[in-house]
Amino acid sequence: MPTSMVTIAGAGLSGLAAALTIVRRGGHVRVLERRGDVGARFHGDFQGLENWSTGSDVLEELRSIGIDVAFEHTPFRECAFFDPDGREYECRSREPLWYLVRRGTDAGSLDQALKTQALAEGVEIQFGQNVERLPDGGIVAHGPRRVDAIAVGYVFPTDRRDGAFGAVSDDLAPAGYAYLLICRGRATLATCMFADFHNDKQYLARTVEFFERTVGVRVRDATRFGGFGAMAADPTVRRGRILIAGEAAGLQDALFGFGMRYALMSGHLAGRACADGHLAAYEEAYRRRLRPWIRAAAVNRYAYGRFGDRGYRALVRRVCRASDPRAWLRRHYAPHWWTPLVYPIARAHAARLEAAPAFHECRDDCDCTYCRCVREIHSQEGRGPDAEALRQISERQAAC
Ligand SMILES: Cc1cc2nc3c(=O)[nH]c(=O)nc-3n(C[C@H](O)[C@H](O)[C@H](O)COP(=O)(O)OP(=O)(O)OC[C@H]3O[C@@H](n4cnc5c(N)ncnc54)[C@H](O)[C@@H]3O)c2cc1C
């Protein structure tokens, strides 16, 4: 049982999951958050808490690690997918494929529910604290520090009935996918891109046009948002006395960016290791419980990158024709016997992409989401432009 205080940098999903685990095990914890509130990185947009990578339900998994599922969540059993040729496929599952949750600072969001639970259980959260180092050890849970993917979109009111729509096409989302999620009069539309980041405005405009035409939704009174994600093919989860959880370690689904489960589970495992005073247990748990799936996702991303639209066409057709799409996705996400054989190639490919000059290119005075995110990372790390310059860039982008 630890007697000393554990410091956690970042009050996101991973940081709060870690903090809850520590206090539950009798430890003391202090969470330092650079922003003014929990969830301030998000914009009230809908995200999907995936429910296919395990046979049991994700909500059961969250309860089992001590997280109250008091946040708003709506099960989705049906969705429509468009393949790269614009052909529509229906996907139906007996069990929920995912739970729709809201991210941001509003009541009912996943972030705020976690904060409420954490405060009620005695977690101390200090806002406005930008942590650059943890000299006495602790948990780094500060979210992504590199831009491997971006998501740009709108949240807006709608009177269209609830539904979920996805589209895989390089015209809408290079190497990624576009989505439209509608729930109780609110909608989130976005393009999630893994390449050609500087042209986000063009892809977002096409995505709006696509869903307006195919689904009949009207994007009006919309608020624009943009965000980024980091996904490592070979995450580092510990440096000496520091444990690294969530996207800070690059723990993300490299195929489609479903990172919330990784963040919550890795935070819980890091918190448990700290509380038990056995830091190596986190590395062991990571290797056993998360790494095989991280590697399988890296292999899948490599494969889809190579096969492009052909691969996505086959994916959409197969998942929608499967008698149990949830089980099909679970098999697709799971490590297979060939995963260790292809993984070194996938990892080397990811490293080559990262080393390419275009990966780091951030243009002066450019207001695209990618450049804004890179500047945000630089400011978090204490390098790059000042807060005023960032604010002006964000304002210009919001006005687009
Ligand atoms: C637009 C978008 C859509 C997404 N959609 C989905 C989806 O549908 N399904 C899904 O599963 N995942 C989705 N994701 C990914 C998911 O949101 C993340 O994987 C998850 O939130 C990561 O949690 P985290 O705790 O690692 O980091 P974060 O949630 O980013 O939390 C990190 C916290 O640390 C704080 N912080 C940063 N730097 C410092 C510092 N120096 N000192 C102190 N505090 C700091 C931040 O302000 C933040 O509050 C999406 C991401 C984006 C951007």
The ligand as a Tripos MOL2 file, in Angstrom:
@<TRIPOS>MOLECULE
LIG
   53    58     1     0     0
SMALL
NO_CHARGES

@<TRIPOS>ATOM
      1 C1        -12.0530   14.3970  -32.7830 C.3       1 LIG1
      2 C2        -11.7570   13.0820  -32.1200 C.ar      1 LIG1
      3 C3        -12.6390   12.0310  -32.2290 C.ar      1 LIG1
      4 C4        -12.3850   10.8090  -31.5910 C.ar      1 LIG1
      5 N1        -13.3100    9.8050  -31.6910 N.ar      1 LIG1
      6 C5        -13.1260    8.6700  -30.9820 C.ar      1 LIG1
      7 C6        -14.1130    7.6570  -30.9840 C.ar      1 LIG1
      8 O1        -15.1500    7.7630  -31.6540 O.2       1 LIG1
      9 N2        -13.9040    6.5470  -30.2160 N.ar      1 LIG1
     10 C7        -12.7730    6.3880  -29.4400 C.ar      1 LIG1
     11 O2        -12.6420    5.3760  -28.7490 O.2       1 LIG1
     12 N3        -11.8080    7.3360  -29.4480 N.ar      1 LIG1
     13 C8        -11.9710    8.4660  -30.1730 C.ar      1 LIG1
     14 N4        -11.0020    9.4360  -30.1390 N.ar      1 LIG1
     15 C9         -9.7880    9.1950  -29.3460 C.3       1 LIG1
     16 C10       -10.0300    9.4190  -27.8490 C.3       1 LIG1
     17 O3        -10.7310   10.6200  -27.6580 O.3       1 LIG1
     18 C11        -8.6860    9.4710  -27.1280 C.3       1 LIG1
     19 O4         -7.9700    8.2990  -27.4670 O.3       1 LIG1
     20 C12        -8.7960    9.5610  -25.6100 C.3       1 LIG1
     21 O5         -9.4990   10.7020  -25.2070 O.3       1 LIG1
     22 C13        -7.3820    9.6140  -25.0370 C.3       1 LIG1
     23 O6         -7.4500    9.7860  -23.6500 O.3       1 LIG1
     24 P1         -6.1580   10.2650  -22.8540 P.3       1 LIG1
     25 O7         -6.5160   10.2450  -21.4260 O.co2     1 LIG1
     26 O8         -4.9850    9.4910  -23.2750 O.co2     1 LIG1
     27 O9         -5.8910   11.7520  -23.3540 O.3       1 LIG1
     28 P2         -6.8250   13.0310  -23.3310 P.3       1 LIG1
     29 O10        -8.2510   12.6570  -23.3680 O.co2     1 LIG1
     30 O11        -6.3040   13.9210  -24.3990 O.co2     1 LIG1
     31 O12        -6.5070   13.7030  -21.9270 O.3       1 LIG1
     32 C14        -5.2730   14.2950  -21.6680 C.3       1 LIG1
     33 C15        -5.4740   15.4390  -20.6790 C.3       1 LIG1
     34 O13        -4.1870   15.9320  -20.3020 O.3       1 LIG1
     35 C16        -4.2080   17.3430  -20.3330 C.3       1 LIG1
     36 N5         -2.8200   17.8080  -20.5570 N.ar      1 LIG1
     37 C17        -2.1600   17.8840  -21.7300 C.ar      1 LIG1
     38 N6         -0.9030   18.3180  -21.5410 N.ar      1 LIG1
     39 C18        -0.7610   18.5080  -20.2040 C.ar      1 LIG1
     40 C19         0.3170   18.9500  -19.3910 C.ar      1 LIG1
     41 N7          1.5010   19.2770  -19.9110 N.pl3     1 LIG1
     42 N8          0.1050   19.0460  -18.0520 N.ar      1 LIG1
     43 C20        -1.1040   18.7290  -17.5010 C.ar      1 LIG1
     44 N9         -2.1580   18.3080  -18.2410 N.ar      1 LIG1
     45 C21        -1.9920   18.1790  -19.5760 C.ar      1 LIG1
     46 C22        -5.1660   17.6740  -21.4600 C.3       1 LIG1
     47 O14        -5.6610   18.9910  -21.3130 O.3       1 LIG1
     48 C23        -6.2270   16.6060  -21.2960 C.3       1 LIG1
     49 O15        -7.2430   17.0060  -20.4040 O.3       1 LIG1
     50 C24       -11.2060   10.6440  -30.8060 C.ar      1 LIG1
     51 C25       -10.2990   11.7110  -30.7130 C.ar      1 LIG1
     52 C26       -10.5510   12.9010  -31.3540 C.ar      1 LIG1
     53 C27        -9.5580   14.0260  -31.2410 C.3       1 LIG1
@<TRIPOS>BOND
     1     1     2 1
     2     2     3 ar
     3     2    52 ar
     4     3     4 ar
     5     4     5 ar
     6     4    50 ar
     7     5     6 ar
     8     6     7 ar
     9     6    13 1
    10     7     8 2
    11     7     9 ar
    12     9    10 ar
    13    10    11 2
    14    10    12 ar
    15    12    13 ar
    16    13    14 ar
    17    14    15 1
    18    14    50 ar
    19    15    16 1
    20    16    17 1
    21    16    18 1
    22    18    19 1
    23    18    20 1
    24    20    21 1
    25    20    22 1
    26    22    23 1
    27    23    24 1
    28    24    25 2
    29    24    26 1
    30    24    27 1
    31    27    28 1
    32    28    29 2
    33    28    30 1
    34    28    31 1
    35    31    32 1
    36    32    33 1
    37    33    34 1
    38    33    48 1
    39    34    35 1
    40    35    36 1
    41    35    46 1
    42    36    37 ar
    43    36    45 ar
    44    37    38 ar
    45    38    39 ar
    46    39    40 ar
    47    39    45 ar
    48    40    41 1
    49    40    42 ar
    50    42    43 ar
    51    43    44 ar
    52    44    45 ar
    53    46    47 1
    54    46    48 1
    55    48    49 1
    56    50    51 ar
    57    51    52 ar
    58    52    53 1
@<TRIPOS>SUBSTRUCTURE
     1 LIG1         1 GROUP 0 **** ****
